[in-house]
Amino acid sequence: MKRSIEDTPIVLIGAGNLATNLAKALYRKGFRIVQVYSRTEESARELAQKVEAEYTTDLAEVNPYAKLYIVSLKDSAFAELLPGIVEGKREEALMVHTAGSIPMNVWEGHVGVFYPMQTFSKQREVDFKEIPFFIEASSTEDAAFLKAIASTLSNRVYDADSEQRKSLHLAAVFTCNFTNHMYALAAELLKKYNLPFDVMLPLIDETARKVHELEPKTAQTGPAIRYDENVIGNHLRMLADDPAMQRLYELLSRSIHERQ
C-alpha cells in the first residue's frame, strides 16, 4: 500500500513563532511530527506536548531517521547551528528551511525551502488556508513533495527561487514590520495625550480592506499627497521633542509626495 504524505516522519528544528504555528497546523492535518528541537527546554517541551512529539535541546540527539527536517530558526541561529543540523542525517532525508532571507544553497544535497509568508506569534493562531507558501527544492521530485504538503495547509502555493524570495521578504518587511512599527509610534503619541490605541482600529481595518480593492498608490490619502505645508509643518512642530520621529515623519511625507 502506498503511504500518504501525512505518514512522513517530520522533525522540527526550532520552536519559535513560525515553528509553533506551522507544527500545530501540520499536526491538525494528521502529519506525524516525531521530534521538536529547541535550545530552550521550556519551548521545546511546550511545543512537543502540543503535537505529541519527543523533544530535545541537543542537536546531537536529533532523530536521524526522519524523512523531513523543517528548520525554522532566526537567521543568526541558523548560521550558528548549521553544521550541527546537517550532521548525522541520512542522505535521503530532505532538509528544508522556512526563511525568506536565506538562500537554498546555504547547504548542499537533498534540500529545499518551505516559506510561509505571514507574521506569526505564539499567542495567536492563524488560518493557513490563505497564507501563501513559496517552495524551492534541489529537485523537481522534492519540489512536488513540498508542494503536496503545503497544499494540505494552504490554497496558495507557489514556486519561488532564492532571489525572488529575497524580494518577497524585503517587501514583507515594508508591508508588515515597518507598518506595525508605525502602529507602535502612534500608540506612543496617543498615550501622551491620554487616548487609547483602539480608537485607531477602525482606521487600520479600513486601510487594510482598501488594498484588497485598490492599488496601494491609488488608496493613499493624507496631507503628504498634496504636500500640505501647513498641516505638515504643524505636525513637525508637535514632534519637536522627538527628533528621530520628526525626521521619520518628514522622510515618509516626502516619499509619499514624490511617488504620486
FIZA-835817 format. One record per atom (N, C-alpha, C, O): residue in one letter; z negated, y negated, x negated. Coordinates in steps of 0.2 Angstrom, whole numbers, padded with zeros to 4 digits, always signed. Each point is the difference from the previous one (the first is absolute). Example, Ala and Ser with C-alpha at 12.3 -4.5 7.8 and 13.67 -1.06 7.14 Angstrom:
2
a-0039+0028-0066;a+0000-0006+0004;a+0000-0006-0004;a-0003+0001-0005;s+0007-0006+0007;s-0001-0006-0004;s-0003-0005+0004;s-0001-0006-0003;
***
This chain:
260
m+0000+0006-0004;m+0000-0006+0004;m+0000-0006-0004;m-0004-0001-0005;k+0008-0004+0006;k+0001-0006-0004;k-0007-0004+0002;k-0001-0002+0006;r-0002-0001-0011;r-0006-0004+0000;r+0002-0007+0002;r+0005-0003-0002;s-0009+0000+0006;s+0001-0007+0002;s-0002-0005-0005;s-0004+0002-0005;i+0006-0008+0005;i-0002-0005-0005;i-0007-0001+0000;i-0003-0002-0005;e+0000+0003+0011;e-0007-0002+0001;e-0005+0005-0004;e-0005-0001-0001;d+0008+0007-0001;d-0003+0005-0004;d-0001-0002-0007;d-0003+0003-0004;t+0007-0008+0002;t+0000-0002-0007;t-0007-0002-0002;t-0003-0005+0003;p+0000+0008-0008;p-0007-0002-0003;p+0001-0007-0004;p+0004-0001-0004;i-0008-0004+0007;i+0001-0007-0003;i-0007-0002-0003;i-0005+0002+0002;v+0006-0005-0008;v-0006-0003-0003;v+0001-0008+0000;v+0005-0002-0002;l-0011-0001+0004;l+0000-0007+0000;l-0003-0003-0006;l-0006+0002-0002;i+0009-0006-0003;i-0003-0003-0005;i-0001-0007+0001;i+0004-0004+0000;g-0010+0003+0002;g-0002-0007+0003;g-0003+0001+0007;g+0001+0004+0003;a-0006-0009-0002;a-0003+0000+0006;a-0002-0007+0003;a-0005-0001+0003;g+0010-0003-0005;g-0001-0007+0002;g+0003-0002+0007;g+0001+0005+0004;n+0001-0011-0003;n+0003-0002+0007;n+0006+0004+0002;n+0000+0003+0005;l+0005-0003-0009;l+0006+0003+0002;l-0001+0008+0000;l+0002+0003+0005;a-0005+0000-0010;a-0001+0007+0000;a-0004+0002+0006;a+0001+0006+0003;t-0006-0010-0001;t-0004+0002+0005;t+0004+0001+0007;t-0001+0004+0004;n+0005-0010-0003;n+0004+0000+0006;n+0005+0006+0000;n+0001+0003+0005;l+0002-0002-0011;l+0006+0004+0000;l-0003+0008+0001;l+0003+0004+0003;a-0009-0003-0007;a-0003+0007+0001;a-0001+0001+0007;a+0001+0006+0002;k-0005-0010+0001;k-0002+0001+0007;k+0006+0001+0005;k+0000+0004+0004;a+0006-0008-0005;a+0006+0001+0004;a+0003+0007-0001;a+0002+0003+0004;l-0001-0001-0011;l+0002+0006-0001;l-0004+0006+0003;l+0003+0005+0003;y-0009-0006-0004;y-0005+0005+0003;y+0001+0001+0007;y+0000+0005+0003;r+0000-0011+0001;r+0001+0001+0007;r+0007+0003+0002;r+0001+0003+0006;k+0004-0003-0010;k+0006+0003+0001;k+0000+0007-0002;k+0006+0003+0000;g-0011+0000-0002;g-0001+0007-0002;g+0002+0001-0007;g+0000+0006-0002;f+0000-0010-0003;f+0001+0001-0007;f-0006+0003-0003;f-0006-0002+0002;r+0007+0006-0007;r-0006+0003-0003;r-0001-0004-0007;r+0003+0001-0005;i-0008-0005+0005;i-0003-0003-0005;i-0005+0004-0004;i-0006+0001+0003;v+0007+0001-0009;v-0005+0005-0003;v-0005-0004-0004;v-0005+0003-0001;q+0006-0009-0001;q-0004-0003-0005;q+0001-0008+0000;q+0006-0002+0001;v-0012-0001-0002;v+0001-0007-0001;v-0004-0002-0007;v-0005+0002-0001;y+0009-0006-0003;y-0003-0002-0006;y-0002-0008+0001;y+0004-0004+0002;s-0010+0002-0005;s-0001-0007-0001;s-0005-0001-0006;s-0004+0005-0001;r+0004-0010-0002;r-0005-0001-0005;r-0007-0001+0002;r-0005+0001-0003;t+0005-0003+0010;t-0006-0002+0003;t-0002+0006+0005;t+0004+0002+0004;e-0010+0001-0006;e-0001+0006+0004;e-0001-0001+0008;e+0002+0004+0004;e-0005-0010-0003;e-0001-0001+0008;e+0007-0001+0003;e+0000+0003+0006;s+0005-0006-0009;s+0006-0001+0003;s+0004+0007+0001;s+0003+0001+0005;a-0004+0003-0011;a+0004+0006+0001;a-0003+0005+0005;a+0003+0003+0004;r-0010-0003-0004;r-0003+0004+0005;r+0001-0002+0007;r+0001+0004+0005;e-0001-0010-0004;e+0001-0003+0007;e+0006+0001+0003;e+0001+0003+0006;l+0005-0004-0010;l+0006+0002+0002;l+0001+0007+0001;l+0003+0003+0005;a-0005+0001-0010;a+0001+0008+0000;a-0003+0002+0007;a+0003+0005+0003;q-0009-0007-0001;q-0003+0002+0006;q+0004-0001+0006;q+0000+0004+0005;k+0003-0010-0005;k+0004-0002+0006;k+0007+0005+0000;k+0003+0000+0006;v-0001+0003-0011;v+0006+0004+0000;v-0001+0007-0002;v+0005+0004-0001;e-0011-0002+0001;e-0002+0007-0001;e+0003+0002-0007;e+0003+0006+0000;a-0005-0009-0005;a+0003+0001-0006;a-0006+0001-0005;a-0006-0003+0001;e+0007+0006-0007;e-0004-0001-0006;e+0000-0007-0003;e+0005-0003+0001;y-0009+0002-0005;y+0001-0006-0004;y-0003+0000-0007;y-0004+0005-0002;t+0006-0009-0002;t-0002+0000-0007;t+0001-0007-0003;t+0003-0004+0002;t-0007+0002-0007;t+0000-0006-0004;t+0003+0001-0007;t-0001-0005-0004;d+0003+0011+0003;d+0002+0002-0007;d+0007+0002+0000;d+0002+0005+0003;l+0003-0009-0006;l+0007+0002+0000;l+0001+0007-0003;l+0005+0003+0002;a-0009-0001-0007;a+0001+0007-0002;a-0001+0006+0005;a+0002+0005-0001;e-0006-0007+0006;e-0001+0005+0006;e+0004-0001+0006;e-0001+0003+0005;v+0006-0007-0006;v+0005-0001+0006;v+0004+0007+0001;v+0002+0003-0005;n-0002-0001+0011;n+0004+0006+0001;n+0007+0001-0003;n+0004-0005+0002;p-0003+0010-0006;p+0007+0000-0003;p+0005+0004+0004;p+0006+0000-0003;y-0008+0002+0009;y+0005+0004+0003;y+0003-0003+0007;y+0003+0003+0003;a-0004-0009-0003;a+0003-0004+0006;a+0007-0001-0001;a+0003+0001-0005;k+0001-0001+0011;k+0007-0001+0000;k+0001-0008-0001;k+0005-0002-0003;l-0009-0002+0006;l+0001-0007+0000;l-0006-0004-0002;l-0005+0001+0003;y+0006-0006-0008;y-0006-0004-0002;y+0002-0007+0002;y+0005-0003-0003;i-0009+0000+0007;i+0002-0007+0002;i-0005-0005-0003;i-0006+0001+0001;v+0008-0005-0006;v-0004-0004-0004;v+0000-0007+0003;v+0005-0003+0000;s-0011+0001+0002;s+0000-0007+0004;s-0006-0003-0004;s-0006+0000+0003;l+0007-0004-0008;l-0005-0003-0004;l+0003-0007-0001;l+0006-0002+0000;k-0011-0003-0002;k+0002-0006-0003;k+0004+0000-0006;k+0000+0005-0003;d+0005-0010+0002;d+0004+0001-0005;d-0003+0001-0007;d+0002+0004-0004;s-0008-0008+0003;s-0003+0001-0006;s-0003+0007-0001;s+0000+0002-0006;a-0003+0000+0011;a-0003+0007+0000;a+0005+0005-0001;a-0001+0005-0004;f+0007-0006+0007;f+0006+0005-0001;f+0002+0001-0007;f+0000+0005-0002;a+0001-0011-0001;a+0002+0000-0007;a-0006+0003-0005;a+0002+0004-0004;e-0008-0005+0006;e-0005+0003-0004;e-0001+0007+0001;e-0001+0004-0005;l+0002-0001+0011;l-0001+0007+0001;l+0006+0004+0000;l-0001+0006+0001;l+0007-0009-0002;l+0006+0004+0000;l+0000+0006-0004;l+0002+0005+0002;p-0004-0005-0008;p+0000+0006-0004;p-0004+0006+0003;p+0002+0006+0000;g-0008-0008+0003;g-0004+0005+0003;g+0003+0003+0006;g-0002+0006+0002;i+0006-0010+0002;i+0002+0002+0006;i+0005+0005+0000;i+0000+0005+0003;v+0005-0005-0008;v+0005+0004-0001;v-0002+0007-0004;v+0003+0005+0000;e-0008-0006-0004;e-0002+0006-0004;e-0002+0006+0004;e-0004-0001+0005;g+0006+0007-0007;g-0002+0006+0003;g+0004+0002+0007;g-0002+0005+0003;k+0006-0010-0001;k+0003+0002+0007;k+0006+0004-0001;k+0003+0000-0005;r-0002+0004+0010;r+0006+0005-0001;r+0007-0004+0000;r+0000-0005+0003;e+0004+0008-0006;e+0007-0004-0001;e+0003-0001+0006;e+0004-0005+0001;e-0004+0010+0004;e+0003-0001+0006;e-0004-0005+0005;e+0003-0002+0005;a-0009+0000-0007;a-0003-0005+0005;a+0003-0007+0000;a+0003-0002-0005;l-0003-0001+0011;l+0003-0006+0001;l-0005-0006-0001;l-0005+0000+0004;m+0006-0004-0009;m-0005-0006-0001;m+0003-0006+0003;m+0006-0002-0002;v-0009-0001+0007;v+0002-0006+0003;v-0005-0006+0000;v-0006+0002+0000;h+0008-0008-0001;h-0005-0005+0001;h+0002-0005+0006;h+0006+0001+0002;t-0011-0005+0000;t+0001-0004+0006;t+0001-0007-0001;t-0001-0005+0004;a+0002+0003-0011;a+0000-0007-0002;a+0007-0004+0001;a+0005+0003-0001;g-0005-0009+0003;g+0006-0004+0001;g+0002-0003-0007;g+0006-0001-0001;s-0010+0000-0003;s+0001-0003-0006;s+0001+0004-0006;s+0002-0002-0006;i-0003+0009+0006;i+0001+0004-0006;i+0006+0004+0001;i+0002+0003+0005;p+0002-0003-0010;p+0007+0004+0000;p-0002+0008+0000;p-0005+0002-0002;m+0010+0001+0005;m+0000+0008+0000;m+0000+0003-0007;m-0004+0005-0001;n+0007-0008-0004;n+0001+0003-0006;n-0006-0002-0005;n+0000+0001-0006;v-0006-0003+0009;v-0006+0000-0003;v-0002+0006-0003;v-0004+0001-0005;w+0006+0005+0009;w-0001+0006-0003;w+0006+0004+0001;w+0005-0002+0002;e-0005+0009-0005;e+0006+0004+0000;e+0000+0006+0004;e-0006+0002+0002;g+0011+0001-0001;g+0000+0007+0003;g+0001-0001+0008;g+0005-0003+0002;h-0008+0007+0001;h+0000+0001+0007;h-0004-0005+0004;h-0006+0001+0001;v+0009-0007+0000;v-0004-0006+0002;v+0004-0004+0006;v+0005+0001+0001;g-0009-0005+0001;g+0003-0004+0006;g-0005-0006+0002;g-0005-0001-0003;v+0007-0003+0008;v-0004-0006+0002;v+0000+0001+0008;v+0005+0002+0003;f-0011-0003+0000;f-0001+0001+0007;f-0004-0007+0002;f-0006+0000+0000;y+0010-0005+0001;y-0003-0007+0001;y+0000-0002+0007;y+0005-0002+0003;p-0011+0002+0000;p-0001-0003+0007;p-0001-0008-0001;p-0005-0001-0002;m+0009-0003+0005;m-0001-0007-0001;m-0004-0003+0006;m+0003-0001+0005;q-0009+0000-0007;q-0005-0002+0005;q-0006-0003-0003;q-0001+0003-0006;t-0003-0007+0009;t-0007-0001-0003;t-0005+0005+0003;t+0000+0001+0006;f-0004+0001-0010;f-0005+0005+0002;f-0007-0002-0002;f-0001-0003-0005;s-0003+0005+0010;s-0007-0001-0002;s-0004+0007+0003;s+0002+0002+0005;k-0007+0000-0008;k-0004+0006+0002;k-0003-0001+0007;k+0000+0005+0004;q-0002-0011-0003;q-0003-0002+0006;q+0004+0000+0006;q-0002+0000+0006;r+0009+0000-0007;r+0004-0001+0006;r+0006+0005+0000;r+0004+0000-0005;e-0003+0004+0010;e+0005+0005+0000;e+0006-0003+0003;e+0000-0005+0004;v+0006+0007-0007;v+0007-0003+0002;v+0004+0006+0003;v-0001+0006-0001;d+0006-0009+0005;d+0004+0005+0003;d+0006+0001-0005;d+0004-0005-0001;f-0003+0011-0001;f+0005+0001-0005;f+0007+0000+0003;f+0005+0000-0004;k-0004+0001+0010;k+0006+0001+0003;k+0005-0006-0002;k+0006+0002+0000;e-0008-0008+0000;e+0005-0005-0001;e-0001-0003-0008;e+0003-0005-0001;i-0007+0009-0003;i+0000-0002-0007;i+0006+0002-0004;i+0001+0006+0001;p+0003-0010-0004;p+0005+0002-0004;p-0002+0004-0006;p-0004-0002-0004;f+0007+0008+0003;f-0001+0004-0006;f+0006-0001-0005;f+0006+0001+0003;f-0007-0002-0009;f+0006+0000-0005;f-0001+0005-0005;f-0005+0001-0003;i+0011+0003+0003;i-0001+0007-0004;i+0005-0001-0006;i+0006-0002+0001;e-0008+0005-0006;e+0004+0001-0006;e-0002+0006-0004;e-0006+0002+0000;a+0010+0002-0002;a-0002+0007-0004;a+0005+0001-0005;a+0006-0002+0000;s-0008+0007-0004;s+0004+0002-0006;s+0006+0004+0002;s+0004+0002-0004;s-0004+0001+0010;s+0005+0004+0002;s+0001-0001+0008;s-0004-0002+0003;t+0010+0004-0001;t+0002-0001+0007;t-0005+0005+0004;t-0002-0001+0006;e+0001+0007-0009;e-0005+0005+0004;e-0007-0003+0001;e-0002+0000+0005;d+0000-0003-0010;d-0007-0003+0000;d+0000-0006+0005;d-0005-0001+0004;a+0011-0003-0004;a+0000-0006+0004;a+0000+0002+0007;a-0003-0003+0005;a+0007+0009-0003;a+0000+0002+0007;a-0007+0003+0002;a-0002-0001+0006;f-0001+0004-0011;f-0007+0003+0002;f-0005-0006+0001;f-0004+0000+0005;l+0004-0005-0009;l-0004-0006+0002;l+0002-0004+0006;l-0005-0002+0004;k+0011+0002-0002;k+0002-0003+0006;k-0002+0004+0006;k-0002-0003+0005;a+0002+0009-0006;a-0002+0005+0006;a-0008-0002+0001;a-0002+0000+0006;i-0002+0000-0011;i-0007-0002+0001;i-0001-0007+0003;i-0003-0001+0004;a+0007-0004-0007;a-0001-0006+0002;a+0002-0001+0008;a-0003-0004+0004;s+0008+0008-0002;s+0003+0000+0007;s-0005+0003+0005;s+0001-0002+0006;t-0006+0006-0009;t-0005+0002+0005;t-0005-0005+0002;t-0003+0000+0005;l+0003-0006-0010;l-0005-0005+0001;l+0003-0006+0003;l-0003-0004+0004;s+0010+0002-0006;s+0003-0006+0002;s+0007+0001+0002;s+0003+0005-0001;n-0001-0010+0006;n+0007+0000+0002;n+0004-0004-0005;n+0006+0000+0002;r-0008-0003-0007;r+0004-0004-0004;r-0001+0002-0008;r-0005-0001-0003;v+0010+0005+0001;v+0000+0003-0006;v+0006-0001-0004;v+0006+0001+0003;y-0006-0004-0009;y+0005-0003-0003;y+0000+0003-0008;y-0005+0001-0003;d+0012-0001+0000;d+0000+0000-0007;d-0001-0006-0003;d+0003-0005+0003;a-0006+0004-0009;a+0000-0006-0004;a-0002+0002-0007;a-0004+0004-0001;d+0009-0007-0003;d-0002+0002-0008;d-0005-0005-0002;d-0003-0004+0003;s+0001+0005-0010;s-0005-0004-0002;s+0001-0007+0000;s-0005-0004+0001;e+0011+0001-0003;e+0001-0007+0001;e+0000-0003+0007;e-0003-0005+0001;q+0005+0009+0003;q+0000-0002+0007;q-0008+0000+0002;q-0002-0005+0004;r-0001+0010-0006;r-0007+0000+0002;r-0004-0006-0003;r-0005-0002+0003;k+0006+0000-0009;k-0003-0006-0003;k+0001-0006+0004;k-0004-0004+0001;s+0010+0003+0002;s+0002-0005+0004;s-0004+0000+0006;s-0002-0005+0003;l+0002+0011+0000;l-0004+0001+0006;l-0008-0002-0001;l-0003-0004+0004;h+0001+0006-0009;h-0007-0002-0002;h-0001-0007-0001;h-0005-0003+0003;l+0009+0000-0006;l+0000-0008-0001;l+0000-0003+0006;l-0004-0005+0002;a+0009+0007+0003;a+0000-0003+0006;a-0006+0001+0004;a-0002-0004+0004;a-0001+0010-0004;a-0006+0002+0003;a-0006-0004-0002;a-0004-0002+0004;v+0004+0000-0010;v-0006-0005-0003;v+0001-0006+0004;v-0005-0003+0002;f+0011+0000-0002;f+0001-0007+0004;f-0002+0001+0007;f-0004-0004+0003;t+0006+0010+0000;t+0000+0001+0008;t-0007+0001+0002;t-0003-0003+0005;c-0001+0007-0009;c-0007+0002+0002;c-0005-0003-0004;c-0004-0004+0002;n+0004+0005-0009;n-0006-0002-0004;n-0001-0008+0000;n-0005-0003+0001;f+0011+0000-0002;f+0000-0008-0001;f-0002-0003+0007;f-0004-0004+0001;t+0007+0008+0005;t-0002-0003+0006;t-0007+0001+0002;t-0003-0004+0003;n+0000+0010-0005;n-0007+0001+0002;n-0004-0005-0004;n-0005-0002+0002;h+0007+0000-0008;h-0004-0005-0004;h+0000-0007+0004;h-0005-0003-0001;m+0011+0002+0004;m+0000-0006+0004;m-0005+0000+0005;m-0003-0005+0002;y+0002+0011+0001;y-0005+0001+0006;y-0007-0002-0003;y-0004-0003+0003;a+0003+0006-0009;a-0007-0001-0004;a-0001-0007-0001;a-0006-0003+0001;l+0011-0001-0003;l-0001-0007-0001;l-0001-0004+0006;l-0004-0005+0000;a+0008+0007+0005;a-0001-0003+0007;a-0007+0001+0002;a-0003-0004+0003;a+0000+0010-0004;a-0007+0002+0002;a-0005-0005-0003;a-0005-0002+0003;e+0007+0001-0010;e-0005-0005-0003;e+0000-0007+0003;e-0005-0003+0000;l+0011+0001+0001;l+0001-0007+0003;l-0004+0000+0007;l-0004-0005+0001;l+0005+0010+0003;l-0003+0000+0007;l-0008+0000-0001;l-0003-0003+0004;k+0001+0007-0009;k-0007+0001-0001;k-0003-0007-0002;k-0006-0002+0002;k+0009-0002-0006;k-0002-0006-0002;k-0001-0005+0006;k-0005-0004+0000;y+0009+0005+0005;y-0001-0004+0006;y-0003+0003+0006;y+0001-0002+0006;n-0005+0008-0008;n-0003+0004+0005;n+0004+0002+0006;n-0002+0000+0006;l+0008+0003-0008;l+0004+0003+0005;l+0001+0007-0001;l+0001+0002-0006;p+0000+0002+0011;p+0001+0008-0002;p+0007+0001-0001;p+0005-0003+0002;f-0004+0008-0006;f+0007+0002-0002;f+0004+0003+0005;f+0006+0000+0001;d-0010+0003+0004;d+0004+0003+0006;d+0004-0005+0004;d+0004+0003+0004;v-0005-0009-0005;v+0004-0005+0004;v+0008+0000-0003;v+0004-0002+0004;m-0004+0005-0010;m+0007+0001-0003;m+0004+0006+0002;m+0006+0000-0001;l-0010+0005+0004;l+0004+0006+0002;l+0006+0000+0005;l+0005+0003-0002;p-0006-0007+0007;p+0006-0001+0004;p+0006-0003-0004;p+0006+0002+0001;l-0007-0006-0005;l+0005-0003-0005;l+0003+0005-0004;l+0006+0001-0001;i-0010+0003-0002;i+0002+0005-0005;i+0004+0005+0004;i+0005+0002-0003;d-0007+0000+0009;d+0003+0005+0003;d+0007-0002+0002;d+0005+0004+0000;e-0004-0010+0003;e+0006-0003+0002;e+0005-0001-0006;e+0006+0002+0000;t-0009-0004-0006;t+0004-0001-0006;t+0003+0007-0002;t+0006+0001-0002;a-0010+0004+0003;a+0003+0007-0002;a+0005+0003+0005;a+0005+0003-0002;r-0007-0005+0008;r+0005+0003+0006;r+0007-0004-0001;r+0005+0004+0001;k-0005-0010-0003;k+0006-0004+0000;k+0005+0003-0005;k+0006+0000+0001;v-0008+0003-0007;v+0005+0003-0005;v+0002+0006+0002;v+0005+0003-0003;h-0007+0000+0009;h+0003+0006+0003;h+0007-0002+0003;h+0004+0004+0002;e-0004-0010+0000;e+0006-0003+0004;e+0004-0005-0004;e+0006-0001+0002;l-0009-0002-0006;l+0004-0006-0004;l-0001+0001-0007;l-0004+0004-0003;e+0009-0006-0001;e+0000+0000-0007;e-0006-0004-0002;e-0001-0006+0003;p-0002+0008-0008;p-0006-0004-0003;p+0001-0008-0001;p-0004-0004+0002;k+0010+0003-0005;k+0002-0007-0001;k+0001-0004+0007;k-0002-0006+0000;t+0005+0009+0005;t+0001-0003+0006;t-0007-0001+0004;t-0001-0005+0003;a-0004+0010-0004;a-0006-0001+0003;a-0005-0005-0003;a-0005-0001+0003;q+0007-0002-0009;q-0005-0004-0003;q-0001-0007+0004;q+0005-0003+0002;t-0011+0001-0002;t-0002-0006+0003;t-0004-0004-0004;t-0002+0002-0006;g-0001-0008+0008;g-0005-0004-0004;g+0003-0006-0003;g+0006-0001+0000;p-0010-0003-0003;p+0002-0006-0003;p+0004+0000-0006;p+0003-0004-0002;a-0003+0010-0002;a+0003+0001-0006;a+0008+0000+0001;a+0004-0002-0004;i-0002+0004+0010;i+0007+0001+0001;i+0004-0007-0001;i+0005+0000-0003;r-0008-0005+0007;r+0003-0007+0000;r-0004-0004-0006;r+0002-0006-0001;y-0006+0009-0002;y-0004-0003-0006;y-0003-0007+0003;y+0001-0005-0002;d-0005+0006+0007;d-0004-0005+0003;d-0005-0003-0004;d-0006+0003-0001;e+0007-0008-0003;e-0004-0003-0005;e-0007-0002+0002;e-0005+0000-0003;n+0005-0003+0010;n-0006-0002+0002;n-0005+0006+0001;n-0006+0000-0002;v+0008+0005+0006;v-0004+0006+0001;v-0002+0003-0007;v-0006+0002-0001;i+0011+0000-0003;i-0001+0003-0006;i-0005-0004-0005;i-0004+0003-0003;g+0005-0010+0003;g-0004-0004-0004;g-0008+0001+0003;g-0004+0000-0004;n+0004+0000+0010;n-0007+0000+0003;n-0003+0007-0002;n-0006+0000-0001;h+0010+0005+0002;h-0003+0007-0002;h-0002+0000-0007;h-0005+0003-0002;l+0009-0006-0003;l-0002+0000-0007;l-0006-0004-0001;l-0004+0002-0004;r+0003-0007+0007;r-0006-0004-0001;r-0006+0004+0003;r-0006+0000-0003;m+0007+0004+0008;m-0006+0004+0003;m-0002+0006-0005;m-0005+0002+0000;l+0010+0000-0005;l-0001+0005-0005;l-0002-0003-0007;l+0000+0004-0004;a-0002-0010+0004;a-0001-0004-0006;a-0006+0004-0004;a+0000-0001-0006;d-0004+0004+0010;d-0006+0003-0004;d+0002+0007-0002;d-0005+0003-0003;d+0011-0001+0004;d+0002+0007-0003;d+0007-0001-0003;d+0005+0002+0004;p-0005-0004-0010;p+0007-0001-0003;p+0005+0006+0000;p+0006-0001+0001;a-0009+0007-0002;a+0004+0006+0000;a+0003+0001+0007;a+0006+0001+0000;m-0009-0002+0005;m+0002+0001+0007;m+0005-0006+0001;m+0005+0001+0004;q-0006-0007-0006;q+0004-0005+0001;q+0007+0001-0003;q+0005-0002+0003;r-0005+0004-0009;r+0006+0002-0004;r+0004+0005+0004;r+0006+0000+0000;l-0010+0005+0002;l+0004+0006+0004;l+0003-0003+0006;l+0006+0002+0002;y-0010-0006+0002;y+0003-0003+0006;y+0007-0004-0002;y+0005+0001+0004;e-0006-0005-0009;e+0006-0004-0002;e+0006+0004-0002;e+0006-0001+0002;l-0007+0006-0006;l+0005+0005-0002;l+0003+0004+0006;l+0006+0000+0000;l-0010+0002+0004;l+0003+0004+0006;l+0004-0005+0004;l+0005+0002+0003;s-0007-0008-0002;s+0003-0005+0005;s+0007-0001-0003;s+0005-0001+0004;r-0005+0000-0011;r+0007-0002-0003;r+0004+0006+0000;r+0006-0001+0002;s-0008+0007-0002;s+0004+0006+0000;s+0003+0001+0007;s+0006+0001+0000;i-0010-0002+0005;i+0002+0000+0007;i+0006-0005+0001;i+0005+0002+0003;h-0007-0008-0005;h+0005-0005+0001;h+0007+0001-0003;h+0005-0001+0002;e-0006+0003-0009;e+0006+0001-0004;e+0005+0006+0002;e+0006+0000-0001;r-0009+0005+0005;r+0004+0006+0002;r+0002-0001+0007;r+0003+0005+0003;q-0004-0010+0001;q+0003-0001+0006;q+0007-0003+0000;q+0003+0000+0005;
***
